[in-house]
Amino acid sequence: MDFINGGELFTHIRREGRFSENRTKFYAAEIVVAVEYLHMNGIIYRDLKPENVLLDSDGHIRITDFGLSKLGIMGNRNTDTFCGTPEYLAPEIAMRKGHGKAVDWWSLVSYESVTNLMLIGSDDIRNVVRYSSI
């Protein structure tokens, strides 16, 4: 396992408040490429959040903690496991309706990076379900 010494994206967000638009685009683009790679290889990550995105010594992202990932999901196949971090749960996971690769896009961290707000901003998982009608 490589030593990644740049720290969590979460730490950088909290310390700096907000990223510039260009820096946000850079991180978002790298995350998109990483998630696309996972999806092409049949992996749904399911726990994308700033705490699970590390920065290496050159400032590039590394996704870590694959404990909630689902393997072998090819094409448009769905899975039903209820898992993830409540603040970043996609509505279909919260509603237990089955989910596919799209759940990884829901939790993309660029919104939090720009606004310094949680994607949903709720301490109560029941409030996440209210967003399902969006």
C-alpha positions as CSV (number, residue, x, y, z in Angstrom):
1,M,0.0,0.0,0.0
2,D,1.3,3.4,-0.9
3,F,1.9,6.1,1.7
4,I,-0.3,9.1,0.8
5,N,1.0,12.1,2.6
6,G,-1.3,14.9,1.4
7,G,-4.1,14.3,3.8
8,E,-7.8,14.0,3.4
9,L,-9.7,16.3,1.1
10,F,-12.0,16.9,4.1
11,T,-9.1,18.4,6.1
12,H,-8.2,20.7,3.3
13,I,-11.8,21.9,2.9
14,R,-12.2,22.6,6.6
15,R,-8.8,24.4,6.9
16,E,-9.2,26.5,3.8
17,G,-13.0,27.2,3.9
18,R,-13.5,27.1,0.2
19,F,-11.5,26.1,-2.8
20,S,-11.2,28.3,-5.9
21,E,-13.3,27.3,-8.8
22,N,-10.3,26.0,-10.7
23,R,-9.1,23.9,-7.8
24,T,-12.6,22.5,-7.4
25,K,-12.8,21.7,-11.1
26,F,-9.4,19.9,-10.9
27,Y,-10.5,17.7,-7.9
28,A,-13.9,17.1,-9.4
29,A,-12.4,16.0,-12.8
30,E,-10.0,13.6,-11.1
31,I,-12.8,12.1,-9.0
32,V,-15.0,11.7,-12.1
33,V,-12.2,9.9,-13.9
34,A,-11.7,7.6,-10.8
35,V,-15.4,6.9,-10.4
36,E,-15.7,6.2,-14.2
37,Y,-12.8,3.7,-13.9
38,L,-14.4,1.9,-11.0
39,H,-17.8,1.7,-12.8
40,M,-16.1,0.4,-16.0
41,N,-14.7,-2.4,-13.8
42,G,-18.0,-3.3,-12.2
43,I,-17.5,-1.5,-8.9
44,I,-20.0,0.7,-7.1
45,Y,-18.0,2.7,-4.5
46,R,-21.0,3.8,-2.4
47,D,-19.1,5.9,0.2
48,L,-17.7,8.8,-1.8
49,K,-17.0,11.7,0.6
50,P,-14.1,14.1,1.4
51,E,-12.8,11.9,4.2
52,N,-12.3,9.1,1.7
53,V,-10.5,11.2,-0.9
54,L,-6.8,11.6,-0.1
55,L,-4.3,13.9,-1.8
56,D,-0.9,12.7,-2.8
57,S,2.3,14.7,-2.6
58,D,1.6,16.1,-6.1
59,G,-1.9,17.2,-5.2
60,H,-3.7,14.4,-7.1
61,I,-6.6,12.5,-5.6
62,R,-6.6,8.9,-4.4
63,I,-9.8,7.2,-3.3
64,T,-9.5,5.1,-0.3
65,D,-11.7,2.8,2.0
66,F,-13.4,0.4,-0.3
67,G,-15.2,-1.4,2.6
68,L,-18.7,-0.5,1.3
69,S,-18.0,-1.1,-2.3
70,K,-19.9,-3.6,-4.3
71,L,-18.1,-5.6,-6.9
72,G,-19.3,-7.3,-10.0
73,I,-22.0,-4.8,-11.0
74,M,-21.8,-4.7,-14.7
75,G,-24.2,-2.8,-17.0
76,N,-27.3,-1.4,-15.4
77,R,-27.6,-4.1,-12.7
78,N,-28.8,-2.9,-9.2
79,T,-28.0,-3.9,-5.7
80,D,-30.0,-3.5,-2.5
81,T,-27.6,-3.1,0.4
82,F,-28.3,-0.2,2.7
83,C,-24.9,1.4,3.4
84,G,-23.0,4.6,3.2
85,T,-22.5,7.8,5.2
86,P,-25.9,9.4,6.0
87,E,-24.9,12.9,4.9
88,Y,-24.0,11.6,1.4
89,L,-26.6,8.9,0.9
90,A,-28.3,8.9,-2.4
91,P,-32.1,8.9,-2.1
92,E,-32.5,5.5,-3.6
93,I,-30.3,4.0,-1.0
94,A,-32.1,5.8,1.8
95,M,-35.5,4.7,0.4
96,R,-34.2,1.1,0.0
97,K,-35.4,0.9,-3.6
98,G,-32.3,-0.7,-5.0
99,H,-29.5,1.3,-6.5
100,G,-26.9,1.2,-9.2
101,K,-23.8,3.1,-10.2
102,A,-25.6,6.5,-10.1
103,V,-25.3,6.6,-6.3
104,D,-21.6,7.5,-6.7
105,W,-22.5,10.6,-8.7
106,W,-24.9,11.8,-6.0
107,S,-22.1,12.1,-3.4
108,L,-19.6,13.9,-5.6
109,V,-17.8,16.3,-3.3
110,S,-17.5,19.3,-5.6
111,Y,-20.6,20.9,-4.2
112,E,-19.3,20.8,-0.7
113,S,-15.9,22.1,-1.9
114,V,-17.4,25.2,-3.5
115,T,-20.1,26.0,-0.9
116,N,-18.5,24.7,2.3
117,L,-21.9,23.1,3.1
118,M,-22.8,19.5,3.5
119,L,-24.5,18.0,0.4
120,I,-27.7,17.6,2.4
121,G,-26.8,19.0,5.8
122,S,-28.9,16.9,8.0
123,D,-28.2,15.1,11.3
124,D,-31.2,12.9,10.8
125,I,-31.2,10.2,8.1
126,R,-35.0,10.6,7.8
127,N,-34.5,14.0,6.3
128,V,-32.5,12.5,3.4
129,V,-35.6,10.6,2.2
130,R,-37.3,14.0,1.7
131,Y,-34.8,14.7,-1.1
132,S,-36.0,11.7,-3.1
133,S,-38.7,13.8,-4.8
134,I,-36.2,16.2,-6.3
